[in-house]
């Protein structure tokens, strides 16, 4: 049986909640927590701490916690946005012990009014709850919890949005880009207003992305130092030991194998980087961290008005946001609906699934788990069903 024991005023009390781990016991214990709070239990929040102060402190913590390879992760943006919305619905002087389930429902409705999808709202609501839970585990002034733990329990009881019962739209499923559209986009790069060398590099980036299905950040971070080009165990194939790994915190590694088509694209780039290093008197160790899929630029050695002879070639890295903008420009030139680089990951997974008729093969190709690949990245078709009907039906 689940039993709660406590003492108050020097008197010991005991109350049975129900069968251990049963729904009844959980429900009774949650009700007990609320009753305990209403009775002004000894565990109290710091009365003068405001919600805005708590949100600011939590955000500061997240900005230092959600860091990978020296860079803040996308979760920081989500926390920053969710806390900003929280500031839109509470007053500057609202105390944390005045925040309730009704306030969280107001927050939820405010997000619906902004047009966010159900999944985005759920994420933001969970971040608000996490903010209060974080505060309940840390002491504030007077060596007492910043947030009453009972408040956290009440927030967790707020019902979530249900499709069909809310105006919030369902999240749009990201679809693979049709191969024909990718080819048209690549061809349209020639119409863009930029240097010829940059046009060539943009095409190569799209081609390598399509052939590997990497995440954009991984694609644009390929360096010589992460490539294994001469492994006798895998002749004709390079291994990319990617340092940027979204699921690193789960203990996974991110390794991609690059075939002949990708090697054919990367080899001339590597040769160019190595030639520049020799011309500039730079050792090979100093070029190991230069991103290969990057733009060439000229940098003045002496002053702003140096002549071309006094300039040296350098490589300028491309971040995912810049890459997305370049794709958007190419789509506009091609007269196509705008697609995003990440959709090429879906295209790669769907194409490998079509060829090998295997979720495991698709997962291996893009470097993700089979479950996630099947649920998120593969666009289901009837190709396998049609083949079975044709050959056996």
ROVEXVO-450012 format. One record per residue (C-alpha): residue in one letter; x, y, z; residue number from 0. Coordinates in Angstrom, 1 decimal. Layout:
<pts>
+------+--------+--------+--------+-----+
! code !      u !      v !      w ! pos !
+------+--------+--------+--------+-----+
!    A !      X !      Y !      Z ! NUM !
...
+------+--------+--------+--------+-----+
</pts>
This chain:
<pts>
+------+--------+--------+--------+-----+
! code !      u !      v !      w ! pos !
+------+--------+--------+--------+-----+
!    X !    0.0 !    0.0 !    0.0 !   0 !
!    X !    1.0 !    3.6 !   -0.6 !   1 !
!    X !    1.2 !    5.5 !    2.7 !   2 !
!    X !    2.0 !    9.1 !    3.6 !   3 !
!    X !    3.5 !   10.0 !    7.0 !   4 !
!    X !    4.0 !   13.6 !    8.2 !   5 !
!    X !    4.1 !   15.5 !   11.4 !   6 !
!    X !    2.6 !   18.9 !   12.4 !   7 !
!    X !    2.7 !   20.7 !   15.7 !   8 !
!    X !    4.6 !   17.8 !   17.2 !   9 !
!    X !    1.8 !   15.3 !   16.2 !  10 !
!    X !    2.6 !   12.4 !   13.8 !  11 !
!    X !    0.0 !   11.6 !   11.2 !  12 !
!    X !   -0.4 !    8.7 !    8.7 !  13 !
!    X !   -2.8 !    8.3 !    5.7 !  14 !
!    X !   -3.3 !    5.5 !    3.2 !  15 !
!    X !   -3.4 !    6.6 !   -0.5 !  16 !
!    X !   -4.3 !    3.3 !   -2.0 !  17 !
!    X !   -2.6 !    0.3 !   -3.8 !  18 !
!    X !    1.1 !    1.0 !   -4.5 !  19 !
!    X !    1.6 !    2.7 !   -7.9 !  20 !
!    X !   -2.1 !    2.5 !   -8.7 !  21 !
!    X !   -4.0 !    5.4 !  -10.4 !  22 !
!    X !   -6.0 !    5.7 !   -7.2 !  23 !
!    X !   -2.9 !    6.2 !   -5.1 !  24 !
!    X !   -1.4 !    8.7 !   -7.5 !  25 !
!    X !   -4.7 !   10.7 !   -7.7 !  26 !
!    X !   -5.1 !   10.7 !   -3.9 !  27 !
!    X !   -1.5 !   11.8 !   -3.3 !  28 !
!    X !   -1.9 !   14.7 !   -5.7 !  29 !
!    X !   -5.1 !   15.7 !   -4.0 !  30 !
!    X !   -3.3 !   15.4 !   -0.7 !  31 !
!    X !   -0.5 !   17.7 !   -2.0 !  32 !
!    X !   -3.1 !   20.4 !   -3.0 !  33 !
!    X !   -4.9 !   20.1 !    0.4 !  34 !
!    X !   -1.5 !   20.4 !    2.1 !  35 !
!    X !   -0.7 !   23.6 !    0.2 !  36 !
!    X !   -4.1 !   25.1 !    0.9 !  37 !
!    X !   -3.5 !   24.4 !    4.6 !  38 !
!    X !   -0.3 !   26.6 !    4.4 !  39 !
!    X !    2.2 !   23.8 !    4.8 !  40 !
!    X !    5.7 !   24.6 !    6.1 !  41 !
!    X !    7.2 !   24.3 !    2.6 !  42 !
!    X !    6.6 !   27.7 !    1.1 !  43 !
!    X !    8.0 !   29.6 !   -1.8 !  44 !
!    X !    9.9 !   32.8 !   -1.3 !  45 !
!    X !    6.9 !   35.2 !   -1.3 !  46 !
!    X !    8.6 !   38.1 !   -3.0 !  47 !
!    X !   10.1 !   36.2 !   -5.9 !  48 !
!    X !    8.2 !   37.2 !   -9.1 !  49 !
!    X !    7.5 !   35.0 !  -12.1 !  50 !
!    X !    9.5 !   37.3 !  -14.3 !  51 !
!    X !   12.6 !   36.9 !  -12.0 !  52 !
!    X !   12.2 !   33.2 !  -12.0 !  53 !
!    X !   11.9 !   33.0 !  -15.8 !  54 !
!    X !   15.0 !   35.2 !  -16.2 !  55 !
!    X !   17.0 !   33.1 !  -13.8 !  56 !
!    X !   15.9 !   29.9 !  -15.5 !  57 !
!    X !   16.8 !   31.3 !  -18.9 !  58 !
!    X !   20.3 !   32.2 !  -17.7 !  59 !
!    X !   20.8 !   28.7 !  -16.4 !  60 !
!    X !   19.6 !   27.2 !  -19.8 !  61 !
!    X !   22.0 !   29.4 !  -21.8 !  62 !
!    X !   24.9 !   27.9 !  -19.9 !  63 !
!    X !   23.5 !   24.3 !  -19.7 !  64 !
!    X !   22.3 !   23.7 !  -23.3 !  65 !
!    X !   25.7 !   24.0 !  -25.0 !  66 !
!    X !   27.4 !   21.5 !  -27.3 !  67 !
!    X !   30.8 !   21.9 !  -28.9 !  68 !
!    X !   31.0 !   25.4 !  -27.6 !  69 !
!    X !   27.7 !   26.5 !  -29.2 !  70 !
!    X !   24.2 !   26.9 !  -27.7 !  71 !
!    X !   21.7 !   24.4 !  -29.0 !  72 !
!    X !   18.3 !   25.1 !  -30.5 !  73 !
!    X !   16.7 !   24.4 !  -27.1 !  74 !
!    X !   18.0 !   27.7 !  -25.9 !  75 !
!    X !   15.9 !   29.5 !  -28.5 !  76 !
!    X !   12.8 !   27.5 !  -27.4 !  77 !
!    X !   13.4 !   28.4 !  -23.8 !  78 !
!    X !   14.0 !   32.1 !  -24.7 !  79 !
!    X !   10.8 !   32.2 !  -26.8 !  80 !
!    X !    8.6 !   30.4 !  -24.2 !  81 !
!    X !    9.8 !   32.7 !  -21.4 !  82 !
!    X !    9.2 !   35.8 !  -23.5 !  83 !
!    X !    5.6 !   34.6 !  -24.1 !  84 !
!    X !    5.3 !   34.0 !  -20.3 !  85 !
!    X !    6.2 !   37.7 !  -19.9 !  86 !
!    X !    3.3 !   38.7 !  -22.1 !  87 !
!    X !    0.6 !   37.2 !  -19.9 !  88 !
!    X !    1.8 !   37.9 !  -16.4 !  89 !
!    X !    2.3 !   41.2 !  -14.6 !  90 !
!    X !    5.8 !   42.3 !  -13.6 !  91 !
!    X !    4.9 !   42.0 !   -9.9 !  92 !
!    X !    3.1 !   38.6 !  -10.1 !  93 !
!    X !    4.7 !   36.3 !   -7.5 !  94 !
!    X !    5.5 !   32.7 !   -8.2 !  95 !
!    X !    3.1 !   31.5 !   -5.5 !  96 !
!    X !    0.3 !   33.3 !   -7.3 !  97 !
!    X !    0.9 !   31.3 !  -10.5 !  98 !
!    X !   -1.6 !   28.5 !  -10.9 !  99 !
!    X !   -3.0 !   26.0 !  -13.3 ! 100 !
!    X !   -5.5 !   28.6 !  -14.6 ! 101 !
!    X !   -2.5 !   30.9 !  -15.4 ! 102 !
!    X !   -0.9 !   28.1 !  -17.4 ! 103 !
!    X !   -4.2 !   27.5 !  -19.2 ! 104 !
!    X !   -4.2 !   31.3 !  -20.1 ! 105 !
!    X !   -0.6 !   30.8 !  -21.4 ! 106 !
!    X !   -1.8 !   27.9 !  -23.5 ! 107 !
!    X !   -4.7 !   29.9 !  -24.9 ! 108 !
!    X !   -2.3 !   32.8 !  -25.7 ! 109 !
!    X !   -0.1 !   30.5 !  -27.7 ! 110 !
!    X !   -3.2 !   29.2 !  -29.6 ! 111 !
!    X !   -4.0 !   32.8 !  -30.5 ! 112 !
!    X !   -0.6 !   33.3 !  -31.9 ! 113 !
!    X !   -1.2 !   30.5 !  -34.4 ! 114 !
!    X !    1.4 !   28.0 !  -33.0 ! 115 !
!    X !    0.9 !   24.3 !  -33.8 ! 116 !
!    X !   -0.1 !   21.8 !  -31.1 ! 117 !
!    X !    3.4 !   20.4 !  -30.8 ! 118 !
!    X !    5.0 !   23.8 !  -30.4 ! 119 !
!    X !    2.5 !   24.8 !  -27.7 ! 120 !
!    X !    3.0 !   21.5 !  -25.9 ! 121 !
!    X !    6.8 !   22.2 !  -26.0 ! 122 !
!    X !    6.5 !   25.7 !  -24.7 ! 123 !
!    X !    4.0 !   24.7 !  -21.9 ! 124 !
!    X !    6.4 !   21.9 !  -20.8 ! 125 !
!    X !    9.2 !   24.5 !  -20.7 ! 126 !
!    X !    7.1 !   26.7 !  -18.4 ! 127 !
!    X !    6.5 !   23.7 !  -16.1 ! 128 !
!    X !   10.1 !   22.8 !  -16.2 ! 129 !
!    X !   11.0 !   26.3 !  -15.2 ! 130 !
!    X !    8.9 !   26.1 !  -12.1 ! 131 !
!    X !   10.2 !   22.5 !  -11.4 ! 132 !
!    X !   13.7 !   23.8 !  -11.7 ! 133 !
!    X !   12.9 !   26.6 !   -9.2 ! 134 !
!    X !   11.4 !   24.1 !   -6.7 ! 135 !
!    X !   14.7 !   22.2 !   -6.6 ! 136 !
!    X !   16.8 !   25.2 !   -5.8 ! 137 !
!    X !   16.8 !   27.4 !   -2.7 ! 138 !
!    X !   16.3 !   31.1 !   -2.9 ! 139 !
!    X !   16.4 !   33.7 !   -0.2 ! 140 !
!    X !   16.0 !   32.4 !    3.3 ! 141 !
!    X !   17.4 !   29.0 !    2.2 ! 142 !
!    X !   13.9 !   28.0 !    1.1 ! 143 !
!    X !   12.8 !   26.6 !   -2.3 ! 144 !
!    X !   12.3 !   29.3 !   -4.9 ! 145 !
!    X !    9.0 !   27.6 !   -5.9 ! 146 !
!    X !    6.6 !   25.6 !   -3.8 ! 147 !
!    X !    6.8 !   22.0 !   -5.1 ! 148 !
!    X !    3.0 !   21.8 !   -4.7 ! 149 !
!    X !    2.6 !   24.5 !   -7.4 ! 150 !
!    X !    4.6 !   22.3 !   -9.8 ! 151 !
!    X !    2.3 !   19.4 !   -9.1 ! 152 !
!    X !   -0.7 !   21.5 !   -9.9 ! 153 !
!    X !    0.8 !   22.7 !  -13.1 ! 154 !
!    X !    1.4 !   19.1 !  -14.2 ! 155 !
!    X !   -2.3 !   18.4 !  -13.8 ! 156 !
!    X !   -3.2 !   21.0 !  -16.6 ! 157 !
!    X !   -4.7 !   19.1 !  -19.5 ! 158 !
!    X !   -2.9 !   19.3 !  -22.8 ! 159 !
!    X !   -4.3 !   20.3 !  -26.2 ! 160 !
!    X !   -6.1 !   17.6 !  -28.1 ! 161 !
!    X !   -6.4 !   17.6 !  -31.9 ! 162 !
!    X !  -10.0 !   18.3 !  -32.9 ! 163 !
!    X !  -10.8 !   20.0 !  -29.7 ! 164 !
!    X !   -8.6 !   23.1 !  -30.2 ! 165 !
!    X !   -8.1 !   25.7 !  -32.8 ! 166 !
!    X !   -4.4 !   25.1 !  -32.8 ! 167 !
!    X !   -3.3 !   23.4 !  -36.0 ! 168 !
!    X !   -1.6 !   20.1 !  -36.2 ! 169 !
!    X !    2.1 !   20.4 !  -37.1 ! 170 !
!    X !    2.8 !   20.0 !  -40.8 ! 171 !
!    X !    4.7 !   16.9 !  -41.6 ! 172 !
!    X !    7.9 !   17.7 !  -43.3 ! 173 !
!    X !    8.0 !   16.1 !  -46.7 ! 174 !
!    X !   10.8 !   14.9 !  -48.9 ! 175 !
!    X !   11.8 !   17.2 !  -51.9 ! 176 !
!    X !   11.1 !   15.6 !  -55.2 ! 177 !
!    X !   14.3 !   14.7 !  -57.0 ! 178 !
!    X !   13.1 !   16.6 !  -60.1 ! 179 !
!    X !   12.7 !   19.7 !  -58.0 ! 180 !
!    X !   16.2 !   19.3 !  -56.5 ! 181 !
!    X !   17.7 !   19.1 !  -60.0 ! 182 !
!    X !   15.8 !   22.2 !  -61.1 ! 183 !
!    X !   17.0 !   24.1 !  -58.0 ! 184 !
!    X !   20.6 !   23.1 !  -58.8 ! 185 !
!    X !   20.2 !   24.2 !  -62.4 ! 186 !
!    X !   18.7 !   27.6 !  -61.2 ! 187 !
!    X !   21.8 !   28.3 !  -59.1 ! 188 !
!    X !   23.5 !   29.6 !  -62.4 ! 189 !
!    X !   20.9 !   32.4 !  -62.5 ! 190 !
!    X !   21.8 !   33.7 !  -59.1 ! 191 !
!    X !   23.8 !   36.9 !  -58.8 ! 192 !
!    X !   27.1 !   35.9 !  -57.2 ! 193 !
!    X !   30.6 !   34.8 !  -58.2 ! 194 !
!    X !   31.0 !   31.8 !  -60.5 ! 195 !
!    X !   33.1 !   30.0 !  -57.8 ! 196 !
!    X !   30.3 !   30.5 !  -55.3 ! 197 !
!    X !   27.7 !   29.1 !  -57.7 ! 198 !
!    X !   29.8 !   26.0 !  -58.1 ! 199 !
!    X !   30.1 !   25.6 !  -54.4 ! 200 !
!    X !   26.4 !   25.9 !  -53.8 ! 201 !
!    X !   25.7 !   23.2 !  -56.3 ! 202 !
!    X !   28.3 !   20.9 !  -54.6 ! 203 !
!    X !   26.8 !   21.5 !  -51.2 ! 204 !
!    X !   23.3 !   20.5 !  -52.4 ! 205 !
!    X !   24.6 !   17.5 !  -54.2 ! 206 !
!    X !   26.6 !   16.2 !  -51.2 ! 207 !
!    X !   23.5 !   16.9 !  -49.0 ! 208 !
!    X !   21.3 !   14.9 !  -51.3 ! 209 !
!    X !   23.8 !   12.0 !  -51.4 ! 210 !
!    X !   24.4 !   11.8 !  -47.6 ! 211 !
!    X !   21.2 !   13.0 !  -45.9 ! 212 !
!    X !   23.2 !   14.7 !  -43.2 ! 213 !
!    X !   21.9 !   17.5 !  -41.0 ! 214 !
!    X !   22.8 !   20.9 !  -42.4 ! 215 !
!    X !   25.1 !   21.7 !  -39.5 ! 216 !
!    X !   27.0 !   18.4 !  -40.0 ! 217 !
!    X !   27.3 !   18.9 !  -43.8 ! 218 !
!    X !   28.7 !   22.4 !  -43.4 ! 219 !
!    X !   31.2 !   21.2 !  -40.8 ! 220 !
!    X !   33.1 !   18.6 !  -42.9 ! 221 !
!    X !   36.8 !   19.1 !  -42.4 ! 222 !
!    X !   39.9 !   17.2 !  -43.3 ! 223 !
!    X !   40.5 !   16.4 !  -39.6 ! 224 !
!    X !   37.2 !   14.5 !  -39.4 ! 225 !
!    X !   37.7 !   12.5 !  -42.6 ! 226 !
!    X !   39.3 !    9.0 !  -42.7 ! 227 !
!    X !   40.3 !    8.7 !  -46.4 ! 228 !
!    X !   42.6 !    5.7 !  -46.4 ! 229 !
!    X !   41.2 !    2.9 !  -44.3 ! 230 !
!    X !   42.1 !   -0.5 !  -45.8 ! 231 !
!    X !   39.0 !   -2.0 !  -44.3 ! 232 !
!    X !   36.7 !    0.1 !  -46.4 ! 233 !
!    X !   38.4 !    0.6 !  -49.8 ! 234 !
!    X !   36.8 !    3.2 !  -52.1 ! 235 !
!    X !   34.8 !    4.7 !  -49.2 ! 236 !
!    X !   35.6 !    7.5 !  -46.8 ! 237 !
!    X !   34.5 !    7.7 !  -43.2 ! 238 !
!    X !   33.3 !   11.0 !  -41.7 ! 239 !
!    X !   33.6 !   11.0 !  -37.9 ! 240 !
!    X !   31.3 !   13.9 !  -37.3 ! 241 !
!    X !   31.9 !   16.0 !  -34.2 ! 242 !
!    X !   28.5 !   17.6 !  -34.4 ! 243 !
!    X !   26.0 !   15.1 !  -33.1 ! 244 !
!    X !   22.5 !   16.0 !  -32.1 ! 245 !
!    X !   22.0 !   12.9 !  -30.0 ! 246 !
!    X !   25.5 !   12.9 !  -28.4 ! 247 !
!    X !   23.8 !   13.3 !  -24.9 ! 248 !
!    X !   22.2 !    9.8 !  -25.5 ! 249 !
!    X !   25.7 !    8.2 !  -25.9 ! 250 !
!    X !   25.5 !    7.8 !  -29.6 ! 251 !
!    X !   28.2 !    8.5 !  -32.3 ! 252 !
!    X !   27.6 !   10.2 !  -35.6 ! 253 !
!    X !   29.5 !    8.5 !  -38.4 ! 254 !
!    X !   28.8 !    8.8 !  -42.1 ! 255 !
!    X !   30.3 !    6.7 !  -44.9 ! 256 !
!    X !   31.0 !    8.7 !  -48.1 ! 257 !
!    X !   30.8 !    6.8 !  -51.4 ! 258 !
!    X !   32.4 !    7.4 !  -54.8 ! 259 !
!    X !   30.0 !   10.2 !  -55.9 ! 260 !
!    X !   30.7 !   12.2 !  -52.8 ! 261 !
!    X !   34.4 !   11.6 !  -53.0 ! 262 !
!    X !   34.4 !   12.8 !  -56.6 ! 263 !
!    X !   32.9 !   16.1 !  -55.4 ! 264 !
!    X !   35.2 !   16.5 !  -52.3 ! 265 !
!    X !   38.6 !   15.5 !  -53.8 ! 266 !
!    X !   39.0 !   18.7 !  -56.0 ! 267 !
!    X !   38.1 !   20.8 !  -53.0 ! 268 !
!    X !   40.6 !   19.1 !  -50.8 ! 269 !
!    X !   43.3 !   19.5 !  -53.5 ! 270 !
!    X !   42.6 !   23.2 !  -53.7 ! 271 !
!    X !   42.8 !   23.6 !  -49.9 ! 272 !
!    X !   46.1 !   21.8 !  -49.8 ! 273 !
!    X !   47.5 !   23.8 !  -52.8 ! 274 !
!    X !   46.6 !   27.1 !  -51.0 ! 275 !
!    X !   48.3 !   25.8 !  -47.8 ! 276 !
!    X !   51.5 !   25.2 !  -49.7 ! 277 !
!    X !   51.4 !   28.6 !  -51.4 ! 278 !
!    X !   50.9 !   30.3 !  -48.1 ! 279 !
!    X !   53.5 !   28.2 !  -46.3 ! 280 !
!    X !   51.0 !   26.6 !  -44.0 ! 281 !
!    X !   51.5 !   23.1 !  -42.6 ! 282 !
!    X !   48.9 !   20.4 !  -43.1 ! 283 !
!    X !   48.0 !   20.3 !  -39.5 ! 284 !
!    X !   46.8 !   23.9 !  -39.7 ! 285 !
!    X !   44.2 !   23.1 !  -42.4 ! 286 !
!    X !   42.6 !   20.2 !  -40.7 ! 287 !
!    X !   39.8 !   22.3 !  -39.2 ! 288 !
!    X !   38.9 !   24.3 !  -42.4 ! 289 !
!    X !   35.4 !   23.6 !  -43.5 ! 290 !
!    X !   35.6 !   22.1 !  -47.0 ! 291 !
!    X !   32.1 !   23.1 !  -48.2 ! 292 !
!    X !   32.7 !   26.8 !  -47.9 ! 293 !
!    X !   33.3 !   29.9 !  -50.0 ! 294 !
!    X !   36.6 !   31.2 !  -51.2 ! 295 !
!    X !   37.4 !   34.8 !  -50.4 ! 296 !
!    X !   40.5 !   37.0 !  -50.6 ! 297 !
!    X !   41.8 !   38.6 !  -47.5 ! 298 !
!    X !   44.1 !   41.6 !  -47.5 ! 299 !
!    X !   47.5 !   41.0 !  -45.8 ! 300 !
!    X !   48.3 !   44.7 !  -45.3 ! 301 !
!    X !   45.5 !   47.2 !  -44.9 ! 302 !
!    X !   42.2 !   47.8 !  -46.6 ! 303 !
!    X !   43.6 !   49.0 !  -49.9 ! 304 !
!    X !   46.1 !   46.2 !  -50.5 ! 305 !
!    X !   46.6 !   45.0 !  -54.1 ! 306 !
!    X !   45.5 !   41.6 !  -55.4 ! 307 !
!    X !   49.1 !   40.4 !  -55.2 ! 308 !
!    X !   49.1 !   41.2 !  -51.5 ! 309 !
!    X !   46.0 !   39.3 !  -50.8 ! 310 !
!    X !   45.6 !   35.7 !  -49.8 ! 311 !
!    X !   42.8 !   33.2 !  -50.4 ! 312 !
!    X !   40.9 !   32.1 !  -47.3 ! 313 !
!    X !   37.8 !   29.9 !  -46.9 ! 314 !
!    X !   34.6 !   31.4 !  -45.4 ! 315 !
!    X !   32.4 !   29.0 !  -43.6 ! 316 !
!    X !   28.6 !   28.9 !  -44.3 ! 317 !
!    X !   26.2 !   28.5 !  -41.4 ! 318 !
!    X !   22.8 !   26.7 !  -41.8 ! 319 !
!    X !   20.8 !   29.9 !  -41.9 ! 320 !
!    X !   22.9 !   31.2 !  -44.8 ! 321 !
!    X !   22.5 !   27.9 !  -46.6 ! 322 !
!    X !   18.7 !   28.1 !  -46.2 ! 323 !
!    X !   18.7 !   31.5 !  -47.6 ! 324 !
!    X !   20.7 !   30.4 !  -50.6 ! 325 !
!    X !   18.3 !   27.5 !  -51.3 ! 326 !
!    X !   15.4 !   30.0 !  -51.1 ! 327 !
!    X !   17.0 !   32.2 !  -53.7 ! 328 !
!    X !   17.6 !   29.3 !  -56.0 ! 329 !
!    X !   14.0 !   28.1 !  -55.6 ! 330 !
!    X !   12.8 !   31.6 !  -56.5 ! 331 !
!    X !   15.0 !   31.6 !  -59.6 ! 332 !
!    X !   13.6 !   28.1 !  -60.6 ! 333 !
!    X !   10.0 !   29.2 !  -60.0 ! 334 !
!    X !    9.5 !   26.5 !  -57.4 ! 335 !
!    X !    7.8 !   26.5 !  -54.0 ! 336 !
!    X !   10.5 !   27.2 !  -51.4 ! 337 !
!    X !   11.9 !   24.1 !  -49.7 ! 338 !
!    X !   14.3 !   23.9 !  -46.8 ! 339 !
!    X !   17.7 !   22.1 !  -46.8 ! 340 !
!    X !   16.6 !   19.7 !  -44.0 ! 341 !
!    X !   14.1 !   18.2 !  -46.4 ! 342 !
!    X !   17.0 !   16.6 !  -48.3 ! 343 !
!    X !   17.4 !   14.4 !  -45.3 ! 344 !
!    X !   13.9 !   13.2 !  -45.8 ! 345 !
!    X !   14.6 !   12.8 !  -49.6 ! 346 !
!    X !   17.6 !   10.6 !  -48.9 ! 347 !
!    X !   15.8 !    8.4 !  -46.4 ! 348 !
!    X !   12.8 !    8.0 !  -48.7 ! 349 !
!    X !   15.0 !    7.2 !  -51.7 ! 350 !
!    X !   17.1 !    4.6 !  -49.8 ! 351 !
!    X !   13.9 !    3.0 !  -48.4 ! 352 !
!    X !   12.6 !    2.8 !  -52.0 ! 353 !
!    X !   15.7 !    1.1 !  -53.3 ! 354 !
!    X !   16.4 !   -1.3 !  -50.4 ! 355 !
!    X !   12.9 !   -1.7 !  -49.1 ! 356 !
!    X !   14.3 !   -1.5 !  -45.6 ! 357 !
!    X !   13.7 !    1.0 !  -42.7 ! 358 !
!    X !   17.1 !   -0.1 !  -41.3 ! 359 !
!    X !   18.9 !    0.8 !  -44.5 ! 360 !
!    X !   17.3 !    4.2 !  -44.6 ! 361 !
!    X !   18.2 !    4.8 !  -40.9 ! 362 !
!    X !   21.8 !    3.7 !  -41.6 ! 363 !
!    X !   22.0 !    6.1 !  -44.6 ! 364 !
!    X !   21.1 !    9.2 !  -42.7 ! 365 !
!    X !   22.7 !    8.2 !  -39.3 ! 366 !
!    X !   19.6 !    8.0 !  -37.2 ! 367 !
!    X !   17.7 !    5.4 !  -35.3 ! 368 !
!    X !   15.3 !    3.1 !  -37.2 ! 369 !
!    X !   12.3 !    4.2 !  -35.1 ! 370 !
!    X !   12.9 !    7.9 !  -35.7 ! 371 !
!    X !   13.7 !    7.4 !  -39.4 ! 372 !
!    X !   10.5 !    5.5 !  -40.0 ! 373 !
!    X !    8.3 !    8.0 !  -38.0 ! 374 !
!    X !    9.9 !   11.2 !  -39.1 ! 375 !
!    X !   11.9 !   11.0 !  -42.3 ! 376 !
!    X !   10.4 !    8.3 !  -44.6 ! 377 !
!    X !    7.6 !    9.4 !  -46.8 ! 378 !
!    X !    5.5 !    6.2 !  -47.1 ! 379 !
!    X !    4.5 !    5.0 !  -50.6 ! 380 !
!    X !    2.8 !    2.0 !  -52.0 ! 381 !
!    X !    5.8 !    0.9 !  -53.9 ! 382 !
!    X !    6.4 !   -2.3 !  -51.9 ! 383 !
!    X !    2.7 !   -3.2 !  -51.9 ! 384 !
!    X !    2.6 !   -2.8 !  -55.7 ! 385 !
!    X !    5.7 !   -4.9 !  -56.2 ! 386 !
!    X !    4.3 !   -7.7 !  -54.0 ! 387 !
!    X !    1.0 !   -7.6 !  -56.0 ! 388 !
!    X !    2.9 !   -7.7 !  -59.3 ! 389 !
!    X !    5.2 !  -10.6 !  -58.3 ! 390 !
!    X !    3.0 !  -12.7 !  -56.1 ! 391 !
!    X !   -0.6 !  -11.6 !  -56.4 ! 392 !
+------+--------+--------+--------+-----+
</pts>
